[in-house]
Amino acid sequence: MKKVIKLVIASLLISIIGVIALNTTTFLIPKGEGTAALSTENSVSGNSARLFAPLITAFPPSNEGTIRIEFPNGMTLAELQNISWTQFVAQGYAAHVDVLLDTLGDGTVNDSLVFEYAKVKPLDCDDTADYPVGPINTFGDKGIVDENAYAWLNSNVPGPCGDSNFDSNHKSLANWKLFYPNAKIIALEIEVDGWISQSEAFIDNVMVNGELIQNFDGVQTGNGQVVTDLTLIINPISLIFGDMQPGESKTLPTILTVGQSNLDVSMIQVTPSQEGGIFNENNVLFSVDDINFADVSEIGIINIPSETSKNLFVKLTIPTATPAGPFSGTITYTVMQA
């Protein structure tokens, strides 16, 4: 089944997925040259989340593929008992989880606890000899995130084990609860990155405190949603149709490309010398001051992730008996999530 996403000015919302026990919102966020997208591969049932990050050879950017699960109503660190997920490690280093904390009570992320494969067991720390591949539960032979799992503080050095600065900020979840008794969890971020090697993992059945909060498929229930963070890049950014007579049609070429950074849908300006008309059936927004003008068609569709760009021909038709007068407006493209 395909899901339709409408892109309107500077927002992109994919409201897809469910099985929400806690009140959470899930975002799939690619960073740098990374990928975070729904997939049907290596899933427990239906969909999984594919996270991919090429090796970082220069910084910035930081190549990451991230699942961000937010807790709008708040959850305290003291309430966190465990985190687990199924993952299929296709290559590189297994996905880890960052627990983003509000430690100051100001409603923002002040620091985070990093639980990763090579650091969750202090007696087997910096284990690089047997990175797991294939299907595993959370960290495979290192277990899941629970009271006995160790995390390091993101504001501190990331290692190695034995370094005095690292060791002083490398504690079990139980000890971090004592250290931050009033901290609230803003979000969890399950991710792969490219610091160690090119990495790819398929994530499914994310659980918190033994409850399933995201399986990336099914019908949306409760307050959960999955949002993909994409950039719609349009070239050229302005489509100038010029002078047109009532009843006349013109077609202009443009390239629509899906990027992988922060939300940013550029406004396309269309400026003929005539005005009038209504929406057509292609879900295209074309308006000025809440008044709809003209008939814009042949906008085209992009299927994500099978297509990353497409050459489009945007057609503007000025209906007959349209009064003269220049105007501009915004075209909204329709994108399909495969």
PyMOL commands that set and color helices and strands:
alter all, ss='L'
color gray80, all
select helices_A, chain A and resi 77-79+122-124+140-142+164-167+173-179
alter helices_A, ss='H'
color red, helices_A
select strands_A, chain A and resi 3-8+11-12+25-31+35-39+48-53+64-76+83-91+96-102+111-115+134-137+150-153+170-172+184-193+199-208+211-214+226-228+231-235+238-242+249-258+264-265+269-272+287-288+291-292+295-297+301-304+309-317+334-337
alter strands_A, ss='S'
color yellow, strands_A
deselect
rebuild
show_as cartoon
